[in-house]
């Protein structure tokens, strides 16, 4: 696989963006806590009505939790196919649609696992971009898979839009995730279609 291939660059970029977002927000939250502590072993955070004291040994843990909560929606959208793998893992481990280890909260688990679980999907999209730009041949089975995925994501995006438009916070990132991956999943199909049109062109 060439280093400049999108099948290599896209999954790498998506993974690095997801992890960098989490690291930067964790570092910022940690900075805010340490600034609030003013060198002491505790920090008082909250509003005038509700405040609580955080011990210094909990700063990093709390910062990571806060960063995960704030990053969940963006990481979900970017790596949305990971949601289906996560569902499978949850049913295999706990026989329920949502599961995460006791040491982590749901947002932390999602932010740590989705960038890994979505890598195969990004590789697939990358191959489609390579085929589209470099005019490579897309096999029939790949075209069919692309068409099926595009249809599924498109139908789900439409369904979720009408079902959740009054309460979009019910499943954060779902509508945008389905919409984004409707377009991304169509790339191999578009590459196949372009190849067919070129083959029928009088110039060829």
C-alpha positions in Angstrom: 0.0 0.0 0.0 1.5 3.3 -1.0 2.1 5.8 1.7 0.3 8.5 -0.3 -2.7 6.2 -0.8 -6.0 7.5 0.7 -6.6 4.0 2.0 -3.7 4.8 4.3 -4.1 8.5 4.8 -7.8 8.7 5.6 -7.9 6.2 8.4 -4.7 7.6 9.8 -6.0 11.1 9.7 -9.4 10.2 11.2 -7.7 8.4 14.0 -5.3 11.2 14.8 -8.0 13.9 14.7 -10.1 11.9 17.1 -7.3 11.2 19.6 -5.9 14.7 19.3 -9.3 16.2 20.1 -9.5 14.1 23.2 -5.9 14.9 24.3 -6.2 18.6 23.7 -9.4 18.9 25.6 -8.1 16.8 28.5 -5.0 19.0 28.7 -7.1 22.1 28.7 -9.4 20.8 31.4 -6.4 19.8 33.5 -4.9 23.3 33.0 -8.1 24.9 34.2 -8.2 22.7 37.3 -4.6 23.4 38.2 -5.1 27.1 37.7 -8.2 27.0 40.0 -6.1 25.2 42.6 -3.5 27.9 42.7 -0.8 25.5 43.7 -3.0 23.8 46.5 -3.9 20.2 46.7 -7.6 20.9 46.0 -9.6 23.0 43.5 -13.1 24.3 44.0 -15.2 24.3 40.9 -18.8 24.9 40.0 -21.2 27.8 40.2 -22.2 30.0 43.1 -25.2 27.7 43.7 -23.3 24.4 43.4 -19.6 23.9 44.1 -17.5 20.9 44.9 -13.9 20.3 45.9 -11.6 18.2 43.7 -8.5 16.6 45.1 -5.3 17.0 43.1 -5.0 13.2 42.6 -8.3 13.3 40.8 -7.5 16.2 38.4 -6.4 14.0 35.5 -9.3 11.6 35.9 -11.8 14.4 36.0 -10.2 16.3 33.1 -10.4 13.1 31.0 -14.0 12.6 31.9 -14.9 16.2 31.0 -13.0 16.0 27.7 -14.7 12.7 26.8 -18.2 14.2 27.4 -17.4 17.2 25.3 -15.8 15.2 22.5 -18.4 12.4 22.3 -20.6 13.9 19.6 -17.7 14.9 17.2 -16.0 11.5 17.6 -19.3 9.7 17.1 -19.9 11.6 13.9 -16.4 11.1 12.5 -16.3 7.4 13.3 -20.0 6.5 13.1 -19.6 2.9 11.6 -17.9 2.0 14.9 -21.4 2.3 16.5 -22.5 -1.0 14.9 -19.3 -2.8 16.0 -19.8 -1.5 19.5 -23.4 -2.8 19.5 -22.1 -6.2 18.5 -19.5 -6.2 21.3 -22.1 -5.1 23.8 -24.5 -7.9 22.9 -21.7 -10.5 23.0 -20.4 -9.3 26.4 -23.5 -8.2 28.2 -26.5 -9.2 26.1 -27.6 -5.5 25.9 -27.2 -2.7 23.4 -24.9 -0.6 25.6 -21.9 -1.8 27.6 -18.7 -0.4 28.9 -16.1 -1.5 31.4 -16.5 -0.6 35.1 -13.3 1.5 35.1 -14.7 3.8 32.4 -17.8 5.8 31.8 -19.8 5.5 28.5 -18.4 8.7 27.0 -14.8 7.6 27.9 -15.3 4.2 26.4 -16.8 5.6 23.2 -14.0 8.2 22.8 -11.3 5.5 23.3 -12.8 2.7 21.2 -14.6 4.4 18.2 -11.4 5.7 16.5 -10.0 2.1 16.5 -13.3 0.4 15.6 -13.9 2.7 12.6 -10.5 2.1 11.0 -11.8 -0.6 8.5 -14.6 1.7 7.4 -12.1 4.5 6.7 -9.8 2.1 4.8 -12.8 1.2 2.7 -13.6 4.8 1.9 -9.9 5.5 1.2 -9.9 2.7 -1.4 -12.9 4.3 -3.0 -11.2 7.7 -3.1 -8.1 6.1 -4.7 -10.3 4.5 -7.3 -12.2 7.7 -8.0 -9.1 9.9 -8.4 -6.7 7.4 -10.0 -9.5 5.9 -12.2 -8.9 2.4 -10.9 -11.4 -0.3 -11.6 -14.0 -1.0 -8.9 -15.2 -4.6 -8.8 -18.9 -5.4 -9.0 -19.1 -6.7 -5.4 -17.5 -3.5 -4.1 -20.0 -1.4 -6.1 -22.9 -3.4 -4.7 -21.7 -3.1 -1.1 -21.2 0.7 -1.6 -24.8 1.0 -3.0 -26.2 -1.0 -0.1 -24.3 1.0 2.6 -25.3 4.3 0.9 -29.0 3.2 0.9 -28.9 2.1 4.5 -27.1 5.2 5.9 -29.4 7.4 3.8 -32.6 5.8 5.0 -31.4 5.9 8.6 -30.3 9.6 8.3 -33.8 10.5 7.0 -35.6 8.4 9.6 -33.5 9.7 12.5 -34.0 13.3 11.3 -37.8 13.0 11.4 -37.8 10.9 14.6 -35.3 13.0 16.6 -35.7 16.5 15.2 -37.7 17.5 18.3 -35.1 15.9 20.6 -31.7 15.7 18.8 -29.9 15.2 22.1 -31.4 11.7 22.5 -28.7 10.2 20.4 -26.0 12.9 19.9 -24.3 12.8 16.5 -26.6 10.2 15.0 -28.2 12.4 12.3 -25.0 14.0 11.3 -23.1 10.6 11.5 -25.6 8.9 9.2 -25.6 11.8 6.8 -21.8 12.0 6.6 -21.4 8.3 6.0 -24.1 8.3 3.4 -21.8 10.4 1.3 -18.6 8.6 2.3 -20.1 5.2 1.6 -21.2 6.3 -1.9 -17.6 7.0 -3.1 -16.8 3.5 -4.3 -20.1 3.4 -6.2 -19.3 6.8 -7.8 -15.9 5.5 -8.8 -17.5 2.4 -10.4 -20.0 4.7 -12.2 -17.3 6.9 -13.5 -15.4 3.9 -14.9 -18.5 2.7 -16.7 -19.2 6.1 -18.2 -15.6 6.4 -19.4 -15.7 3.0 -20.9 -18.8 4.0 -22.9 -17.3 7.3 -24.0 -16.6 7.6 -27.8 -13.1 8.8 -27.0 -12.3 5.4 -25.5 
